[in-house]
């Protein structure tokens, strides 16, 4: 059964929310089959799949492409799509771009920072919004933990509250101290989703490439449940060796002939 916005609101303080990112149809299909309730098609695709140095190079066209691929793979899963850098600079621009991502298959949109007028406008136009505070990669100059000083912690806590007041139904807390995330989670009435923000959030999101161990670098707050990158490397080596030795595709033909007898 596909979840809806109200389901996630009811899960606060009742059931932890599991969220994974996805960018392709096959991965989305696996996540749906696993029963994960929500997929985030994040602009992290720019770094983990497209080779960009930051998420700032991701365009609305990139997000349309990946959201539509994920929707085809996960037709019955709730999908959050990221509004990429500079696509939500004013309410009308944000609405126009949000409509494009909804048409591509997103159920709601995530945007970074305390863009109160934008959030309120999208919600008023019937588009559910997920907020995002703490480390915000679209504007960050580095990926160090934030919220470590009293002043910064106060700013982030106030941002979270103001994002809720603007109408967001969920908020991502990225790379902040666990104590700060716990305080925010207790202070707001909407679910908090942590990424590098400790265990006391209402849910957790993990970049699928990090979970799979697909790549050569992973954030310190991620966890690798497998090391698919190493498997890809080994498969590529074996394939190249078999082509050079003429073992491939001859071995496939041998198996096919054997199957006929």
PLY file of the C-alpha trace (Angstrom):
ply
format ascii 1.0
element vertex 261
property float x
property float y
property float z
element edge 260
property int vertex1
property int vertex2
end_header
0.00 0.00 0.00
1.34 3.41 -0.97
1.84 5.81 1.94
0.52 9.37 1.92
1.58 12.58 3.64
-0.75 12.05 6.61
0.68 8.57 7.19
4.10 10.05 7.86
2.68 12.66 10.22
1.01 9.87 12.19
4.27 7.93 12.37
5.96 10.64 14.45
6.68 9.25 17.92
5.04 5.99 16.84
7.13 4.24 14.19
10.57 5.12 12.79
10.49 6.09 9.12
12.97 4.32 6.82
13.98 6.25 3.71
16.48 5.46 0.96
17.52 7.44 -2.08
17.18 6.02 -5.57
18.04 7.36 -9.00
17.36 4.45 -11.37
14.49 2.12 -12.21
16.14 -1.19 -11.15
17.23 0.16 -7.76
13.79 1.71 -7.17
12.16 -1.62 -8.00
14.30 -3.39 -5.39
13.55 -0.76 -2.75
9.83 -1.06 -3.36
9.99 -4.86 -3.16
11.80 -4.50 0.17
8.88 -2.51 1.54
10.76 0.73 2.27
7.95 3.28 2.63
9.56 6.30 1.00
12.19 7.01 -1.65
14.07 10.29 -1.92
15.26 11.15 -5.41
17.90 13.54 -4.18
20.14 15.95 -6.01
22.93 13.83 -4.54
22.59 12.07 -7.89
24.94 14.75 -9.21
27.78 13.58 -6.99
27.20 9.83 -6.63
26.02 9.06 -10.17
26.98 11.93 -12.48
30.49 12.74 -11.27
29.87 16.38 -10.35
31.89 18.02 -7.57
28.75 19.26 -5.84
24.97 19.11 -6.07
24.90 22.66 -7.41
25.40 21.45 -10.98
22.21 19.38 -11.02
19.43 20.81 -13.21
15.67 20.47 -13.21
15.97 18.33 -16.35
18.29 15.93 -14.53
15.77 15.62 -11.71
12.86 15.03 -14.11
14.80 12.23 -15.77
15.70 10.44 -12.54
12.34 10.92 -10.84
10.54 9.45 -13.84
12.92 6.47 -13.87
12.36 5.85 -10.16
8.59 6.16 -10.53
8.59 3.51 -13.25
10.50 1.21 -10.93
8.47 1.99 -7.82
4.88 2.80 -8.88
3.50 2.13 -5.41
6.08 3.92 -3.26
5.92 7.48 -1.92
8.55 9.56 -3.75
10.12 12.82 -2.61
11.92 14.79 -5.30
14.59 17.42 -4.70
14.24 20.90 -6.13
17.79 21.50 -7.39
19.95 24.57 -6.91
18.47 27.89 -8.08
15.11 26.38 -9.05
13.30 27.68 -5.94
14.63 31.23 -5.64
11.13 32.74 -5.61
7.64 31.30 -5.08
6.48 31.31 -8.70
9.71 29.87 -10.05
9.58 27.18 -7.40
5.97 26.36 -8.24
6.72 26.04 -11.95
9.63 23.68 -11.28
7.74 21.77 -8.61
4.94 21.07 -11.09
7.50 19.61 -13.49
8.78 17.20 -10.85
5.28 16.22 -9.76
4.44 15.51 -13.40
7.56 13.33 -13.56
6.29 11.25 -10.63
7.12 12.96 -7.33
4.53 12.95 -4.53
6.19 15.85 -2.72
9.17 18.15 -3.07
12.15 18.80 -0.81
13.94 22.12 -0.70
16.88 23.36 1.32
16.86 26.19 3.85
14.28 28.47 5.48
12.54 29.58 2.28
9.33 30.37 4.10
7.47 32.17 1.29
8.34 29.43 -1.19
7.23 26.65 1.16
3.97 28.42 1.99
3.22 29.07 -1.69
3.83 25.46 -2.73
1.67 24.13 0.10
-1.10 26.62 -0.72
-1.01 25.32 -4.29
-1.45 21.74 -3.11
2.17 20.54 -3.31
3.45 18.90 -0.08
6.88 20.11 1.01
9.74 18.50 2.92
12.12 20.96 4.55
15.87 20.59 5.02
18.16 22.29 7.52
21.53 21.73 9.15
24.10 21.07 6.46
22.57 22.26 3.17
24.81 21.07 0.32
23.47 23.51 -2.26
24.97 26.41 -0.32
27.62 24.78 1.87
31.31 25.48 1.21
32.34 22.18 2.84
30.73 19.09 4.33
31.77 19.56 7.96
29.24 19.06 10.72
27.25 22.20 11.55
25.42 23.31 14.69
28.37 22.83 17.02
28.28 26.33 18.53
25.43 27.75 20.61
24.71 30.41 17.99
24.64 27.95 15.10
22.53 25.46 17.05
20.03 28.23 17.85
19.88 29.23 14.19
19.21 25.67 13.01
16.58 25.07 15.69
14.81 28.30 14.73
15.00 27.34 11.04
13.37 23.98 11.76
10.51 25.62 13.64
9.98 28.24 10.94
10.01 25.59 8.20
7.24 23.78 10.06
5.24 27.00 10.47
5.54 27.65 6.74
3.72 24.37 6.11
6.28 21.60 5.58
5.06 18.18 6.68
8.53 16.69 7.25
12.07 17.98 7.70
15.50 16.52 6.97
18.22 17.25 9.53
21.66 16.79 8.00
25.02 16.40 9.74
24.26 18.10 13.05
25.01 17.01 16.64
22.72 14.27 17.90
21.74 16.38 20.90
20.58 19.20 18.63
18.61 16.79 16.42
16.96 15.33 19.52
15.96 18.81 20.73
14.52 19.73 17.33
12.64 16.44 17.08
11.05 17.13 20.46
10.23 20.73 19.56
8.49 20.25 16.21
5.25 18.43 15.47
6.34 17.08 12.08
8.61 14.07 11.54
12.36 14.68 11.43
14.52 12.56 9.13
18.15 12.33 10.12
21.22 11.89 7.98
24.29 12.12 10.15
22.12 13.53 12.95
22.02 10.73 15.51
19.47 8.12 16.45
16.73 10.24 18.03
15.16 11.54 14.83
11.77 10.21 13.72
13.40 8.48 10.76
16.64 7.98 8.88
17.63 8.43 5.24
20.67 6.89 3.60
22.08 7.44 0.13
21.67 4.11 -1.67
25.18 4.23 -3.15
26.57 4.56 0.37
24.44 1.66 1.60
25.58 -0.51 -1.30
29.24 0.45 -1.01
29.15 1.65 -4.61
31.95 4.17 -5.00
35.31 4.93 -3.46
34.31 7.43 -0.77
31.47 7.48 1.75
30.55 10.07 4.38
31.61 9.21 7.94
27.97 9.05 9.05
26.95 6.49 6.42
26.97 2.71 6.65
27.97 0.21 3.97
25.76 -2.89 4.04
27.58 -4.33 1.03
30.56 -3.52 -1.18
29.04 -3.61 -4.64
31.81 -1.48 -6.07
34.28 -4.29 -5.46
31.92 -6.77 -7.13
31.65 -4.53 -10.20
35.44 -4.32 -10.35
35.82 -8.10 -10.18
33.12 -8.72 -12.80
34.75 -6.23 -15.17
38.15 -7.89 -14.73
36.77 -11.39 -15.35
34.81 -10.26 -18.39
37.83 -8.55 -19.95
39.99 -11.62 -19.31
37.40 -13.96 -20.89
37.08 -11.78 -23.98
40.85 -11.73 -24.44
41.04 -15.53 -24.06
38.01 -16.14 -26.31
36.25 -17.83 -23.40
33.42 -15.35 -23.81
31.10 -15.74 -25.65
32.16 -19.33 -26.45
31.29 -20.53 -22.95
27.74 -19.17 -23.36
27.34 -21.09 -26.61
28.60 -24.27 -24.94
26.06 -23.89 -22.14
23.29 -23.26 -24.66
24.20 -26.37 -26.64
24.43 -28.44 -23.47
20.94 -27.35 -22.52
19.50 -28.85 -25.68
20.61 -32.40 -24.84
0 1
1 2
2 3
3 4
4 5
5 6
6 7
7 8
8 9
9 10
10 11
11 12
12 13
13 14
14 15
15 16
16 17
17 18
18 19
19 20
20 21
21 22
22 23
23 24
24 25
25 26
26 27
27 28
28 29
29 30
30 31
31 32
32 33
33 34
34 35
35 36
36 37
37 38
38 39
39 40
40 41
41 42
42 43
43 44
44 45
45 46
46 47
47 48
48 49
49 50
50 51
51 52
52 53
53 54
54 55
55 56
56 57
57 58
58 59
59 60
60 61
61 62
62 63
63 64
64 65
65 66
66 67
67 68
68 69
69 70
70 71
71 72
72 73
73 74
74 75
75 76
76 77
77 78
78 79
79 80
80 81
81 82
82 83
83 84
84 85
85 86
86 87
87 88
88 89
89 90
90 91
91 92
92 93
93 94
94 95
95 96
96 97
97 98
98 99
99 100
100 101
101 102
102 103
103 104
104 105
105 106
106 107
107 108
108 109
109 110
110 111
111 112
112 113
113 114
114 115
115 116
116 117
117 118
118 119
119 120
120 121
121 122
122 123
123 124
124 125
125 126
126 127
127 128
128 129
129 130
130 131
131 132
132 133
133 134
134 135
135 136
136 137
137 138
138 139
139 140
140 141
141 142
142 143
143 144
144 145
145 146
146 147
147 148
148 149
149 150
150 151
151 152
152 153
153 154
154 155
155 156
156 157
157 158
158 159
159 160
160 161
161 162
162 163
163 164
164 165
165 166
166 167
167 168
168 169
169 170
170 171
171 172
172 173
173 174
174 175
175 176
176 177
177 178
178 179
179 180
180 181
181 182
182 183
183 184
184 185
185 186
186 187
187 188
188 189
189 190
190 191
191 192
192 193
193 194
194 195
195 196
196 197
197 198
198 199
199 200
200 201
201 202
202 203
203 204
204 205
205 206
206 207
207 208
208 209
209 210
210 211
211 212
212 213
213 214
214 215
215 216
216 217
217 218
218 219
219 220
220 221
221 222
222 223
223 224
224 225
225 226
226 227
227 228
228 229
229 230
230 231
231 232
232 233
233 234
234 235
235 236
236 237
237 238
238 239
239 240
240 241
241 242
242 243
243 244
244 245
245 246
246 247
247 248
248 249
249 250
250 251
251 252
252 253
253 254
254 255
255 256
256 257
257 258
258 259
259 260
